[in-house]
Amino acid sequence: MKSGRFAFVRTTTFRLALVYSVLFGLFSFLLLSYLFQATVGSLRAEADQRLEAEMGALELAYYTGGMERLEQSLIERALVPGAPFRYQLETPDGERLIGDFPNLPVTPPATVGDVSNVSLTIEIPRPGAEPGLTEAEGRIVRLPNGNVLLVAIETGERGRIVRRITQAVTTAAPIGVLLALIGGIFISRYAARRAEQLTRTTEAVVAGNLYVRAPVQGSGDEFDRLATHLNTMLEKLERLMASSRHTGDSIAHDLRSPLSRLRNRLETALLGEMNTETARETLAHTVEEVDRVLATFNAILRLSRLDAGAEGRLVRFDMREMLLELADLYEPACEDAGLKFESEIGHNLFVLGDRELLAQAISNLLDNAIKYTPENGSISLEAMRTPDEIIIEVSDTGPGISEDMRERAKERFFRLDEARTQSGSGLGLALVDSVADLHKGEIELLWAHEEPEPFGLKTVFSLPRER
């Protein structure tokens, strides 16, 4: 991907920020337009109401007291300091009786009782200066006696408010859009920088560097979560690659002996003279070696499928029945090996898991316990539930595993030095660990007994509890 000072302009984030800025400007314009119209409408409605009230009061004065009462009311109202109204009363011939205008600035209605709305410009006296002009709106009516009455209200202040609002809208809208665009640019540059860091990490991985890690800034945002998941994936991939390299060496090392024994036995049978009993014994040993090799390859294949997620049909079930069956199966096996077997299986051990895989994992733990526990020792199988987990513990009185070797004991084909003389492939605990990962659980290796000195192995298999 090309990078440069303005590379962020080509990013999806910048385009989204640009679209957001345009939409922000549009919505801001619509909102400000609504506020403008609402404000102007409110001011106009207020002026109309005041005009209607003033005209109504004067008409009432005329109809209740005639021209004398009307003229008196006009004089009183005109003398009110700061009053926004202007008045004009003329005869049908145009003679001014009372008023602020030398001449009527508008044409009166011809029909008696009709009220017309008018817009006009009026003079405002200013001390020590020429009169000023201001806008006004009025109502004009022809009275029954033919006289004409004009009532006007100054709207210059309203016009100034409208102009200020218009100026504010035309100034604020572009500034708002500009600020939104600037903010979008900064956000897109930040997002582009974080995305570029992830891109460089993936490019390094593609180039073969599995040790690189994506930077995590600790902000907890989606980029940090993505980087954390990416690093977890890379760590797992690194372990798998290391395991694959180790697996090849281990397969060659661990299968060399049985294959060599198999070849030597067959070569001896081919070159020597054997009776029926000897041939039968040779073939039996040969089949045993072949079965051991096949078991190793089957374990490798199953581990590979587990790693690829190709195995595992997870259903909700109670492990109690399965564990009781395993206890019944392994109790006689322990007795045959001269070992004491105890089991304590709790109730309601519900998990979301693959019954076959979990049974295979527990069987591997019990097989290892029988294999490494000396005669007259003891093995126990316990299962219990906690508020969040189902815990299965397999304990024995064997030599155990030292703390510094426990993580390595979960590796494929890893075998302790004292276990080299025992049959096996070194895949038992690795399979259990993979099954635990598949079920979002874990296994922990501990000392089974601490006194008088640590001995025995306790394997704690924890699984999420399904309610």
Secondary structure, DSSP 8 states (H G I E B T S, - for coil): ----TTGGGGSHHHHHHHHHHHHHHHHHHHHHHHHHHHHHHHHHHHHHHHHHHHHHHHHHHHHHHHHHHHHHHHHHHHTSTT--EEEEEE-TT--EEEES-SS-SS---SSTT-EEEEEEEEEEEETTEEEEEEEEEEEEEE-TTS-EEEEEEE-HHHHHHHHHHHHHHHHHHHHHHHHHHHHHHHHHHHHHHHHHHHHHHHHHHHTT-TT------SS-SHHHHHHHHHHHHHHHHHHHHHHHHHHHHHHHHHHHHHHHHHHHHHHHHHHS---HHHHHHHHHHHHHHHHHHHHHHHHHHHHHHHHHT-----EEEEHHHHHHHHHHHHHHHHHHTT-EEEEEE-S--EEEE-HHHHHHHHHHHHHHHHHHS-TT-EEEEEEEE-SSEEEEEEEESS----GGGHHHHTSTT---GGGTTS---S-HHHHHHHHHHHTT-EEEEEEEE-SSS-EEEEEEEEEE---
